[in-house]
Amino acid sequence: QGMKNDEWCQLHDITKASYYWRLRKVREAYLKTADHTQTFVEVPSSAIQPVNMAAEYKIIALIRGRNNLTLEITEQASDSFLKTLLGVLGNAQ
């Protein structure tokens, strides 16, 4: 969290445009060198333990997917968690 971009730019005497240009160049350089292969790890079903949820958590949504996947969403799920979860599910094959 720390310092905001505006403050950092002012402290280092660079413009925001220069900051974002440099940031873009660093990201592009990283993407050229990064390993983009996806790796999957198979988890044996014996390692998966069902979780018993306490009755105090109210289930507000249920998502059923392929391969017997079931996600129970409780009222404690934050907006950011749900957004991330939906993004991941949208990209899953």
N, C-alpha and C positions, 0 to 999 in steps of 0.2 A: 504494500500500500504506500507507505512512505511519501516521498516528495512528488508533487504534481509536475507534469511536463512543462508547464509555463514557468514554474519556479526554477526547475533545473536549467531550462534554456537561458533564463535571465542570469542565473548564477554563473553559467559558463559562457555567457556573452555570445550566444548563437540564436538565430531566428528559428521560429517554429518550423518554417518551411525547410530550412537546412537540416533540422533535427529529423523531420520525417523523411527527407530525401536520404539521409545517411542510414536511417533505420531500414528503409526499403532496400538499400544496397546491401546491408548486412544480411537481411533475410534472403535476398536473392543469392548471395554467396553461400549461405548455409544450405539452401535448397539444392544448389548444384553439387554440393559435397555430401549431403545427407543420404543415408541408406534408406531407400523408399520401399524396401521389400516388407511385406506384411508377414508376421509369424503368428501362428496359432498354436496354442498349447492345449492338448486334449486332457481334460480332467476326468478321471475315472468316476463313474457314478457312485462307487463305494466311498469316495471322498466327500461327496455332497451330503450334508446333513440338513434335514428340514428344520426350519426355525419356527418355534412356537411363539407367536406374538401374544403379548399380554392383552387381556380383554379391554384394557383402558385405551388402546389405540383403535379408533374407529376407522374401518376400511371405507373409503369414499369412492374408490374406483377399482376395477379389475380389468386387466389387459391380458387377453389370451392370444398366444402366438403359436407358431409352428413348433413341432417337436415337443408337445406338452409343456411349453413354457407358459407360466402363469405369473403375472406380477400383480401384487396387491398393493395399492397406493393408499397410505393412511393420511389422515388429516394433518399429520406433522410434516408431510413433504412440502418443501419450500418451492416457490415459483422457479427459482434458478435450477433446482434439482429436476423438476418436471420438464423444464425446457431442455436441459442436457439429456435427460432420458429419452424424450421424444426425438431429439436429433440423432441419438445413437440408434434408436429403433428404426428411424427413417433410412439410415445408411446401412443397416444390417441386411445381409443377403440370405 
